[in-house]
């Protein structure tokens, strides 16, 4: 029999949860508030939280100095493209590892995960030279390829975990009914793993959207996403905190909205198979 949770414990956990949530959200809130301050108020001591002169000057300045829509479109294309391409590669790979494992399957999975332990700067020079030789510098397709490869181990690991929760007998029944490998993946496996695939897609869109190292080193102007858009407000003269906050707010706003509307699907996918 499950132990009854007391009212005091519920209140305690609720308060702790809210405190943790507010602590994690406070830097984002402070960035948004700073974007509506003047440069003088942004560096004032002591800082003002709500009682200051609100202004949209920083947003007008950001719009006049940079092409926000161009950078935003680059971020959309790069994040969606790298995630979509990664799913096309990872779904068959995860299916093979989950339902046709070999003695080396775990070794392969660990090897894929180990590639994420290498600092990106360790492979920057060879990748930069390859991009230069193949004329991929400052191109969307180049960033799509490199971000797909960088996030592919995470995609495969997540999908492998979700696929392992699906009974293999269902796939065997489909094969007995004459389903080909392609139909088995497209019509049986994929629909049953929709929560897991959706959470994998959402998480990797966020990772690609927030990627800064590769976007700053492999782009200049044409394919620069919003991470490069933010970095452009760091100048030798110093940091203009209010304008930098406005640029940061514009950059994180789309992904915050997407995360807000997809949070239920994301949580459902991340807990897929955890409770039976």
VEXSE-583684 format. One record per residue (C-alpha): residue number from 1; residue in three letters; chain; x, y, z. Coordinates in steps of 0.001 Angstrom, whole numbers. Layout:
N
{tordren=NUM	semar=ALA	marvex=A	c1=X	c2=Y	c3=Z}
...
***
This chain:
276
{tordren=1	semar=UNK	marvex=A	c1=0	c2=0	c3=0}
{tordren=2	semar=UNK	marvex=A	c1=1359	c2=3377	c3=-1011}
{tordren=3	semar=UNK	marvex=A	c1=2222	c2=5715	c3=1824}
{tordren=4	semar=UNK	marvex=A	c1=-103	c2=8690	c3=2044}
{tordren=5	semar=UNK	marvex=A	c1=1582	c2=12017	c3=1447}
{tordren=6	semar=UNK	marvex=A	c1=758	c2=14499	c3=4192}
{tordren=7	semar=UNK	marvex=A	c1=-472	c2=18002	c3=3463}
{tordren=8	semar=UNK	marvex=A	c1=2611	c2=19517	c3=5101}
{tordren=9	semar=UNK	marvex=A	c1=4911	c2=17473	c3=2848}
{tordren=10	semar=UNK	marvex=A	c1=2961	c2=18530	c3=-246}
{tordren=11	semar=UNK	marvex=A	c1=3286	c2=22186	c3=717}
{tordren=12	semar=UNK	marvex=A	c1=6998	c2=21780	c3=1480}
{tordren=13	semar=UNK	marvex=A	c1=7749	c2=20125	c3=-1857}
{tordren=14	semar=UNK	marvex=A	c1=5645	c2=22714	c3=-3674}
{tordren=15	semar=UNK	marvex=A	c1=7537	c2=25589	c3=-2067}
{tordren=16	semar=UNK	marvex=A	c1=10897	c2=23931	c3=-2807}
{tordren=17	semar=UNK	marvex=A	c1=9857	c2=23335	c3=-6408}
{tordren=18	semar=UNK	marvex=A	c1=8833	c2=26969	c3=-6871}
{tordren=19	semar=UNK	marvex=A	c1=12077	c2=28203	c3=-5298}
{tordren=20	semar=UNK	marvex=A	c1=14177	c2=26031	c3=-7606}
{tordren=21	semar=UNK	marvex=A	c1=12125	c2=27084	c3=-10620}
{tordren=22	semar=UNK	marvex=A	c1=12377	c2=30788	c3=-9799}
{tordren=23	semar=UNK	marvex=A	c1=16118	c2=30464	c3=-9173}
{tordren=24	semar=UNK	marvex=A	c1=16625	c2=28875	c3=-12583}
{tordren=25	semar=UNK	marvex=A	c1=14369	c2=31412	c3=-14331}
{tordren=26	semar=UNK	marvex=A	c1=15730	c2=34514	c3=-12585}
{tordren=27	semar=UNK	marvex=A	c1=18706	c2=35078	c3=-14968}
{tordren=28	semar=UNK	marvex=A	c1=16332	c2=35023	c3=-17931}
{tordren=29	semar=UNK	marvex=A	c1=13934	c2=37388	c3=-16157}
{tordren=30	semar=UNK	marvex=A	c1=16800	c2=39744	c3=-15281}
{tordren=31	semar=UNK	marvex=A	c1=17971	c2=39755	c3=-18915}
{tordren=32	semar=UNK	marvex=A	c1=14465	c2=40642	c3=-20102}
{tordren=33	semar=UNK	marvex=A	c1=14133	c2=43443	c3=-17539}
{tordren=34	semar=UNK	marvex=A	c1=17596	c2=44834	c3=-18368}
{tordren=35	semar=UNK	marvex=A	c1=16641	c2=45021	c3=-22036}
{tordren=36	semar=UNK	marvex=A	c1=14083	c2=47704	c3=-21124}
{tordren=37	semar=UNK	marvex=A	c1=16576	c2=49851	c3=-19193}
{tordren=38	semar=UNK	marvex=A	c1=18888	c2=52599	c3=-20356}
{tordren=39	semar=UNK	marvex=A	c1=22610	c2=51837	c3=-20393}
{tordren=40	semar=UNK	marvex=A	c1=23065	c2=53919	c3=-17252}
{tordren=41	semar=UNK	marvex=A	c1=20331	c2=52074	c3=-15357}
{tordren=42	semar=UNK	marvex=A	c1=21676	c2=48710	c3=-16564}
{tordren=43	semar=UNK	marvex=A	c1=24966	c2=49253	c3=-14681}
{tordren=44	semar=UNK	marvex=A	c1=23550	c2=51266	c3=-11771}
{tordren=45	semar=UNK	marvex=A	c1=24432	c2=50259	c3=-8203}
{tordren=46	semar=UNK	marvex=A	c1=22318	c2=49170	c3=-6462}
{tordren=47	semar=UNK	marvex=A	c1=20374	c2=47710	c3=-9389}
{tordren=48	semar=UNK	marvex=A	c1=16681	c2=48477	c3=-9803}
{tordren=49	semar=UNK	marvex=A	c1=14317	c2=45563	c3=-10312}
{tordren=50	semar=UNK	marvex=A	c1=11012	c2=47021	c3=-11491}
{tordren=51	semar=UNK	marvex=A	c1=11108	c2=50716	c3=-10639}
{tordren=52	semar=UNK	marvex=A	c1=13061	c2=52233	c3=-13498}
{tordren=53	semar=UNK	marvex=A	c1=12347	c2=54170	c3=-16680}
{tordren=54	semar=UNK	marvex=A	c1=11100	c2=51586	c3=-19154}
{tordren=55	semar=UNK	marvex=A	c1=12193	c2=52145	c3=-22744}
{tordren=56	semar=UNK	marvex=A	c1=12142	c2=50318	c3=-26099}
{tordren=57	semar=UNK	marvex=A	c1=15205	c2=52213	c3=-27300}
{tordren=58	semar=UNK	marvex=A	c1=17455	c2=49162	c3=-27091}
{tordren=59	semar=UNK	marvex=A	c1=15179	c2=47092	c3=-29340}
{tordren=60	semar=UNK	marvex=A	c1=15028	c2=49878	c3=-31928}
{tordren=61	semar=UNK	marvex=A	c1=18825	c2=50137	c3=-31796}
{tordren=62	semar=UNK	marvex=A	c1=19238	c2=46385	c3=-32236}
{tordren=63	semar=UNK	marvex=A	c1=16874	c2=46361	c3=-35198}
{tordren=64	semar=UNK	marvex=A	c1=18654	c2=49282	c3=-36852}
{tordren=65	semar=UNK	marvex=A	c1=22121	c2=47750	c3=-36394}
{tordren=66	semar=UNK	marvex=A	c1=21368	c2=44135	c3=-37312}
{tordren=67	semar=UNK	marvex=A	c1=19058	c2=42127	c3=-39563}
{tordren=68	semar=UNK	marvex=A	c1=17257	c2=40158	c3=-36867}
{tordren=69	semar=UNK	marvex=A	c1=14922	c2=38314	c3=-39247}
{tordren=70	semar=UNK	marvex=A	c1=17851	c2=37047	c3=-41327}
{tordren=71	semar=UNK	marvex=A	c1=19638	c2=35671	c3=-38259}
{tordren=72	semar=UNK	marvex=A	c1=16395	c2=34182	c3=-36929}
{tordren=73	semar=UNK	marvex=A	c1=15713	c2=32439	c3=-40238}
{tordren=74	semar=UNK	marvex=A	c1=19245	c2=31036	c3=-40223}
{tordren=75	semar=UNK	marvex=A	c1=18647	c2=29651	c3=-36725}
{tordren=76	semar=UNK	marvex=A	c1=15359	c2=28070	c3=-37797}
{tordren=77	semar=UNK	marvex=A	c1=16861	c2=26437	c3=-40890}
{tordren=78	semar=UNK	marvex=A	c1=19977	c2=25214	c3=-39084}
{tordren=79	semar=UNK	marvex=A	c1=18183	c2=23823	c3=-36011}
{tordren=80	semar=UNK	marvex=A	c1=15335	c2=22167	c3=-37914}
{tordren=81	semar=UNK	marvex=A	c1=17602	c2=20937	c3=-40692}
{tordren=82	semar=UNK	marvex=A	c1=20211	c2=19388	c3=-38404}
{tordren=83	semar=UNK	marvex=A	c1=17563	c2=17769	c3=-36209}
{tordren=84	semar=UNK	marvex=A	c1=15561	c2=16412	c3=-39140}
{tordren=85	semar=UNK	marvex=A	c1=18641	c2=15010	c3=-40849}
{tordren=86	semar=UNK	marvex=A	c1=19786	c2=13526	c3=-37554}
{tordren=87	semar=UNK	marvex=A	c1=16454	c2=11737	c3=-37086}
{tordren=88	semar=UNK	marvex=A	c1=16662	c2=10235	c3=-40582}
{tordren=89	semar=UNK	marvex=A	c1=20021	c2=8707	c3=-39678}
{tordren=90	semar=UNK	marvex=A	c1=19322	c2=7898	c3=-36012}
{tordren=91	semar=UNK	marvex=A	c1=15945	c2=6130	c3=-36308}
{tordren=92	semar=UNK	marvex=A	c1=17256	c2=3207	c3=-38423}
{tordren=93	semar=UNK	marvex=A	c1=20446	c2=3089	c3=-36319}
{tordren=94	semar=UNK	marvex=A	c1=18528	c2=2996	c3=-33033}
{tordren=95	semar=UNK	marvex=A	c1=16122	c2=374	c3=-34463}
{tordren=96	semar=UNK	marvex=A	c1=19048	c2=-1842	c3=-35417}
{tordren=97	semar=UNK	marvex=A	c1=20659	c2=-1541	c3=-31989}
{tordren=98	semar=UNK	marvex=A	c1=17392	c2=-2044	c3=-30094}
{tordren=99	semar=UNK	marvex=A	c1=15901	c2=-4976	c3=-32031}
{tordren=100	semar=UNK	marvex=A	c1=18909	c2=-6583	c3=-33756}
{tordren=101	semar=UNK	marvex=A	c1=21684	c2=-6195	c3=-31217}
{tordren=102	semar=UNK	marvex=A	c1=25090	c2=-7794	c3=-31513}
{tordren=103	semar=UNK	marvex=A	c1=27861	c2=-8368	c3=-29005}
{tordren=104	semar=UNK	marvex=A	c1=29337	c2=-5001	c3=-30029}
{tordren=105	semar=UNK	marvex=A	c1=26158	c2=-2953	c3=-29686}
{tordren=106	semar=UNK	marvex=A	c1=26956	c2=-1637	c3=-26207}
{tordren=107	semar=UNK	marvex=A	c1=30526	c2=-913	c3=-27264}
{tordren=108	semar=UNK	marvex=A	c1=29280	c2=1096	c3=-30231}
{tordren=109	semar=UNK	marvex=A	c1=26868	c2=3036	c3=-28039}
{tordren=110	semar=UNK	marvex=A	c1=29611	c2=3843	c3=-25547}
{tordren=111	semar=UNK	marvex=A	c1=31953	c2=4864	c3=-28365}
{tordren=112	semar=UNK	marvex=A	c1=29292	c2=7216	c3=-29756}
{tordren=113	semar=UNK	marvex=A	c1=28759	c2=8714	c3=-26305}
{tordren=114	semar=UNK	marvex=A	c1=32519	c2=9120	c3=-25814}
{tordren=115	semar=UNK	marvex=A	c1=32664	c2=11443	c3=-28821}
{tordren=116	semar=UNK	marvex=A	c1=30671	c2=13979	c3=-26785}
{tordren=117	semar=UNK	marvex=A	c1=33425	c2=14003	c3=-24161}
{tordren=118	semar=UNK	marvex=A	c1=35935	c2=15521	c3=-26584}
{tordren=119	semar=UNK	marvex=A	c1=36153	c2=19331	c3=-26304}
{tordren=120	semar=UNK	marvex=A	c1=34933	c2=20862	c3=-29604}
{tordren=121	semar=UNK	marvex=A	c1=38069	c2=22973	c3=-29874}
{tordren=122	semar=UNK	marvex=A	c1=40043	c2=19734	c3=-30251}
{tordren=123	semar=UNK	marvex=A	c1=38567	c2=19132	c3=-33705}
{tordren=124	semar=UNK	marvex=A	c1=38072	c2=22741	c3=-34758}
{tordren=125	semar=UNK	marvex=A	c1=41143	c2=22983	c3=-36990}
{tordren=126	semar=UNK	marvex=A	c1=40505	c2=19852	c3=-39116}
{tordren=127	semar=UNK	marvex=A	c1=36816	c2=20665	c3=-39491}
{tordren=128	semar=UNK	marvex=A	c1=37630	c2=24263	c3=-40396}
{tordren=129	semar=UNK	marvex=A	c1=40102	c2=23080	c3=-43045}
{tordren=130	semar=UNK	marvex=A	c1=37539	c2=20641	c3=-44472}
{tordren=131	semar=UNK	marvex=A	c1=34940	c2=23402	c3=-44620}
{tordren=132	semar=UNK	marvex=A	c1=37436	c2=25696	c3=-46341}
{tordren=133	semar=UNK	marvex=A	c1=38430	c2=23108	c3=-48934}
{tordren=134	semar=UNK	marvex=A	c1=34824	c2=22136	c3=-49721}
{tordren=135	semar=UNK	marvex=A	c1=33631	c2=25751	c3=-49749}
{tordren=136	semar=UNK	marvex=A	c1=31244	c2=25217	c3=-46815}
{tordren=137	semar=UNK	marvex=A	c1=32349	c2=28133	c3=-44632}
{tordren=138	semar=UNK	marvex=A	c1=29526	c2=30537	c3=-43799}
{tordren=139	semar=UNK	marvex=A	c1=26872	c2=28300	c3=-45368}
{tordren=140	semar=UNK	marvex=A	c1=23682	c2=26911	c3=-43889}
{tordren=141	semar=UNK	marvex=A	c1=24283	c2=23428	c3=-45266}
{tordren=142	semar=UNK	marvex=A	c1=27699	c2=23314	c3=-43627}
{tordren=143	semar=UNK	marvex=A	c1=26281	c2=24176	c3=-40213}
{tordren=144	semar=UNK	marvex=A	c1=23414	c2=21717	c3=-40673}
{tordren=145	semar=UNK	marvex=A	c1=25911	c2=18928	c3=-41328}
{tordren=146	semar=UNK	marvex=A	c1=28274	c2=19723	c3=-38453}
{tordren=147	semar=UNK	marvex=A	c1=25494	c2=20223	c3=-35879}
{tordren=148	semar=UNK	marvex=A	c1=23795	c2=17025	c3=-37010}
{tordren=149	semar=UNK	marvex=A	c1=27031	c2=15094	c3=-36497}
{tordren=150	semar=UNK	marvex=A	c1=27687	c2=16737	c3=-33128}
{tordren=151	semar=UNK	marvex=A	c1=24207	c2=15920	c3=-31781}
{tordren=152	semar=UNK	marvex=A	c1=23831	c2=12512	c3=-33476}
{tordren=153	semar=UNK	marvex=A	c1=25114	c2=10506	c3=-30459}
{tordren=154	semar=UNK	marvex=A	c1=22469	c2=12109	c3=-28230}
{tordren=155	semar=UNK	marvex=A	c1=19722	c2=11437	c3=-30786}
{tordren=156	semar=UNK	marvex=A	c1=20723	c2=7781	c3=-31189}
{tordren=157	semar=UNK	marvex=A	c1=21006	c2=7225	c3=-27423}
{tordren=158	semar=UNK	marvex=A	c1=17605	c2=8764	c3=-26717}
{tordren=159	semar=UNK	marvex=A	c1=15837	c2=6867	c3=-29492}
{tordren=160	semar=UNK	marvex=A	c1=17559	c2=3626	c3=-28505}
{tordren=161	semar=UNK	marvex=A	c1=16245	c2=4042	c3=-24951}
{tordren=162	semar=UNK	marvex=A	c1=12689	c2=4666	c3=-26182}
{tordren=163	semar=UNK	marvex=A	c1=12751	c2=1814	c3=-28705}
{tordren=164	semar=UNK	marvex=A	c1=13906	c2=-650	c3=-26043}
{tordren=165	semar=UNK	marvex=A	c1=10606	c2=-56	c3=-24220}
{tordren=166	semar=UNK	marvex=A	c1=8581	c2=-1277	c3=-27217}
{tordren=167	semar=UNK	marvex=A	c1=7807	c2=-5025	c3=-27137}
{tordren=168	semar=UNK	marvex=A	c1=9662	c2=-6824	c3=-29903}
{tordren=169	semar=UNK	marvex=A	c1=6746	c2=-9224	c3=-30334}
{tordren=170	semar=UNK	marvex=A	c1=4741	c2=-6465	c3=-32014}
{tordren=171	semar=UNK	marvex=A	c1=7389	c2=-6048	c3=-34684}
{tordren=172	semar=UNK	marvex=A	c1=7636	c2=-9818	c3=-35137}
{tordren=173	semar=UNK	marvex=A	c1=3873	c2=-9959	c3=-35702}
{tordren=174	semar=UNK	marvex=A	c1=4199	c2=-7252	c3=-38354}
{tordren=175	semar=UNK	marvex=A	c1=6926	c2=-9238	c3=-40108}
{tordren=176	semar=UNK	marvex=A	c1=4724	c2=-12334	c3=-40098}
{tordren=177	semar=UNK	marvex=A	c1=2021	c2=-10272	c3=-41782}
{tordren=178	semar=UNK	marvex=A	c1=4472	c2=-9406	c3=-44551}
{tordren=179	semar=UNK	marvex=A	c1=5668	c2=-5973	c3=-43476}
{tordren=180	semar=UNK	marvex=A	c1=8954	c2=-4915	c3=-45035}
{tordren=181	semar=UNK	marvex=A	c1=11704	c2=-3264	c3=-43009}
{tordren=182	semar=UNK	marvex=A	c1=10715	c2=206	c3=-44202}
{tordren=183	semar=UNK	marvex=A	c1=7036	c2=-330	c3=-43398}
{tordren=184	semar=UNK	marvex=A	c1=7942	c2=-1819	c3=-40036}
{tordren=185	semar=UNK	marvex=A	c1=9827	c2=1319	c3=-39065}
{tordren=186	semar=UNK	marvex=A	c1=7403	c2=3799	c3=-40666}
{tordren=187	semar=UNK	marvex=A	c1=4039	c2=2268	c3=-39731}
{tordren=188	semar=UNK	marvex=A	c1=4716	c2=245	c3=-36571}
{tordren=189	semar=UNK	marvex=A	c1=7772	c2=1520	c3=-34727}
{tordren=190	semar=UNK	marvex=A	c1=7548	c2=5260	c3=-35373}
{tordren=191	semar=UNK	marvex=A	c1=3868	c2=5701	c3=-34346}
{tordren=192	semar=UNK	marvex=A	c1=4432	c2=3762	c3=-31119}
{tordren=193	semar=UNK	marvex=A	c1=7478	c2=5864	c3=-30252}
{tordren=194	semar=UNK	marvex=A	c1=5934	c2=9254	c3=-31104}
{tordren=195	semar=UNK	marvex=A	c1=6411	c2=10670	c3=-27570}
{tordren=196	semar=UNK	marvex=A	c1=10066	c2=9660	c3=-27555}
{tordren=197	semar=UNK	marvex=A	c1=10726	c2=10904	c3=-31086}
{tordren=198	semar=UNK	marvex=A	c1=8966	c2=14194	c3=-30323}
{tordren=199	semar=UNK	marvex=A	c1=10977	c2=14813	c3=-27158}
{tordren=200	semar=UNK	marvex=A	c1=14199	c2=13930	c3=-29000}
{tordren=201	semar=UNK	marvex=A	c1=13282	c2=16360	c3=-31772}
{tordren=202	semar=UNK	marvex=A	c1=12444	c2=19174	c3=-29358}
{tordren=203	semar=UNK	marvex=A	c1=15548	c2=18691	c3=-27225}
{tordren=204	semar=UNK	marvex=A	c1=17882	c2=18660	c3=-30228}
{tordren=205	semar=UNK	marvex=A	c1=16235	c2=21726	c3=-31751}
{tordren=206	semar=UNK	marvex=A	c1=17029	c2=23518	c3=-28485}
{tordren=207	semar=UNK	marvex=A	c1=20634	c2=22243	c3=-28526}
{tordren=208	semar=UNK	marvex=A	c1=21139	c2=23340	c3=-32134}
{tordren=209	semar=UNK	marvex=A	c1=19431	c2=26695	c3=-31512}
{tordren=210	semar=UNK	marvex=A	c1=21716	c2=27464	c3=-28576}
{tordren=211	semar=UNK	marvex=A	c1=24944	c2=26246	c3=-30196}
{tordren=212	semar=UNK	marvex=A	c1=27538	c2=29019	c3=-30162}
{tordren=213	semar=UNK	marvex=A	c1=30996	c2=27494	c3=-30599}
{tordren=214	semar=UNK	marvex=A	c1=30548	c2=26149	c3=-34123}
{tordren=215	semar=UNK	marvex=A	c1=28322	c2=28953	c3=-35336}
{tordren=216	semar=UNK	marvex=A	c1=30836	c2=31598	c3=-34250}
{tordren=217	semar=UNK	marvex=A	c1=33817	c2=29799	c3=-35792}
{tordren=218	semar=UNK	marvex=A	c1=32268	c2=28589	c3=-39054}
{tordren=219	semar=UNK	marvex=A	c1=30129	c2=31586	c3=-40035}
{tordren=220	semar=UNK	marvex=A	c1=30709	c2=35250	c3=-40739}
{tordren=221	semar=UNK	marvex=A	c1=27614	c2=36960	c3=-42117}
{tordren=222	semar=UNK	marvex=A	c1=25511	c2=34991	c3=-44600}
{tordren=223	semar=UNK	marvex=A	c1=24692	c2=31947	c3=-42429}
{tordren=224	semar=UNK	marvex=A	c1=25187	c2=33524	c3=-38994}
{tordren=225	semar=UNK	marvex=A	c1=22376	c2=32454	c3=-36607}
{tordren=226	semar=UNK	marvex=A	c1=21132	c2=34227	c3=-33496}
{tordren=227	semar=UNK	marvex=A	c1=24071	c2=33113	c3=-31372}
{tordren=228	semar=UNK	marvex=A	c1=26357	c2=35121	c3=-33678}
{tordren=229	semar=UNK	marvex=A	c1=23782	c2=37916	c3=-33588}
{tordren=230	semar=UNK	marvex=A	c1=24233	c2=38148	c3=-29796}
{tordren=231	semar=UNK	marvex=A	c1=28030	c2=37978	c3=-30012}
{tordren=232	semar=UNK	marvex=A	c1=28080	c2=40965	c3=-32364}
{tordren=233	semar=UNK	marvex=A	c1=27126	c2=43209	c3=-29425}
{tordren=234	semar=UNK	marvex=A	c1=30448	c2=42540	c3=-27707}
{tordren=235	semar=UNK	marvex=A	c1=32842	c2=45240	c3=-28884}
{tordren=236	semar=UNK	marvex=A	c1=36400	c2=46388	c3=-28024}
{tordren=237	semar=UNK	marvex=A	c1=34866	c2=49472	c3=-26414}
{tordren=238	semar=UNK	marvex=A	c1=33125	c2=47289	c3=-23853}
{tordren=239	semar=UNK	marvex=A	c1=29802	c2=45582	c3=-23260}
{tordren=240	semar=UNK	marvex=A	c1=26607	c2=47572	c3=-23648}
{tordren=241	semar=UNK	marvex=A	c1=24511	c2=45588	c3=-21225}
{tordren=242	semar=UNK	marvex=A	c1=21103	c2=46974	c3=-22131}
{tordren=243	semar=UNK	marvex=A	c1=21552	c2=46435	c3=-25877}
{tordren=244	semar=UNK	marvex=A	c1=23159	c2=43037	c3=-25278}
{tordren=245	semar=UNK	marvex=A	c1=20160	c2=42074	c3=-23130}
{tordren=246	semar=UNK	marvex=A	c1=17764	c2=43212	c3=-25841}
{tordren=247	semar=UNK	marvex=A	c1=19606	c2=41117	c3=-28434}
{tordren=248	semar=UNK	marvex=A	c1=19623	c2=38131	c3=-26053}
{tordren=249	semar=UNK	marvex=A	c1=15887	c2=38508	c3=-25388}
{tordren=250	semar=UNK	marvex=A	c1=15133	c2=38558	c3=-29107}
{tordren=251	semar=UNK	marvex=A	c1=17312	c2=35469	c3=-29585}
{tordren=252	semar=UNK	marvex=A	c1=15778	c2=33363	c3=-26808}
{tordren=253	semar=UNK	marvex=A	c1=12164	c2=34477	c3=-27309}
{tordren=254	semar=UNK	marvex=A	c1=11299	c2=31983	c3=-30111}
{tordren=255	semar=UNK	marvex=A	c1=12777	c2=28986	c3=-28290}
{tordren=256	semar=UNK	marvex=A	c1=11097	c2=30019	c3=-25016}
{tordren=257	semar=UNK	marvex=A	c1=7716	c2=30198	c3=-26751}
{tordren=258	semar=UNK	marvex=A	c1=8282	c2=26822	c3=-28413}
{tordren=259	semar=UNK	marvex=A	c1=9337	c2=25282	c3=-25106}
{tordren=260	semar=UNK	marvex=A	c1=6301	c2=26717	c3=-23323}
{tordren=261	semar=UNK	marvex=A	c1=3801	c2=25260	c3=-25808}
{tordren=262	semar=UNK	marvex=A	c1=5593	c2=21914	c3=-26113}
{tordren=263	semar=UNK	marvex=A	c1=6444	c2=21351	c3=-22446}
{tordren=264	semar=UNK	marvex=A	c1=3799	c2=18659	c3=-21945}
{tordren=265	semar=UNK	marvex=A	c1=5025	c2=16710	c3=-24966}
{tordren=266	semar=UNK	marvex=A	c1=8632	c2=17164	c3=-23877}
{tordren=267	semar=UNK	marvex=A	c1=7987	c2=15908	c3=-20338}
{tordren=268	semar=UNK	marvex=A	c1=5878	c2=13025	c3=-21635}
{tordren=269	semar=UNK	marvex=A	c1=8635	c2=11987	c3=-24006}
{tordren=270	semar=UNK	marvex=A	c1=11414	c2=12278	c3=-21454}
{tordren=271	semar=UNK	marvex=A	c1=9475	c2=10052	c3=-19037}
{tordren=272	semar=UNK	marvex=A	c1=8413	c2=7627	c3=-21794}
{tordren=273	semar=UNK	marvex=A	c1=8924	c2=4102	c3=-20504}
{tordren=274	semar=UNK	marvex=A	c1=9988	c2=5243	c3=-17034}
{tordren=275	semar=UNK	marvex=A	c1=6710	c2=4155	c3=-15429}
{tordren=276	semar=UNK	marvex=A	c1=5031	c2=903	c3=-16332}
***
